[in-house]
Amino acid sequence: MRSNPILRRLETPQTAVIAVTGPDGYISPDWYETADQVPTWNYIAIHLRGTLTRLPQDDMHAMLDHQSAHFEDQLAKQPWTTDKMAPAVLEKMMRQIVPCRMKVTQIDGTWKLNQNKPDDVRLRAADNVETSTLGSDTQTLAHLMRHPNT
């Protein structure tokens, strides 16, 4: 969006970091069924580092069509397209969105999946995480806890 303060810095390409979070969730010490444990939070986080560049405004329509087609094609419905919008409304919205591209030069990831625990302890925690609502995408988190090296 044009009101974003980052945009004001993009008169020239800028070094940038984008933080991306994956599944995460609370881990109760009781789930380990082992003495002397404390609560913790399991998670996956990735930092993408590189150069952020503003693209020409004329690129926006094609970028929006391409990106929305990718996701709309995965839904069980007639895909949404920009053709469904009134041209004047679409043009107004396009002026509010600024196309940018980041050339990623470094990827740093960290994950905490109880990989430091014995297998039986980690698997018990994963079973509880899978049905927990304290976090995001806890089923995926449980799967990753069960297979931390994949």
Secondary structure, DSSP 8 states (H G I E B T S, - for coil): -TT-HHHHHTTS-EEEEEEEEEEEEEE-GGGGT-SS---EEEEEEEEEEEEEEE--GGGHHHHHHHHHHHHHTTSSS----GGGS-HHHHHHHHHH---EEEEEEEEEEEEESSTTS-HHHHHHHHHHHHH--SEESHHHHHHHHHSTT-
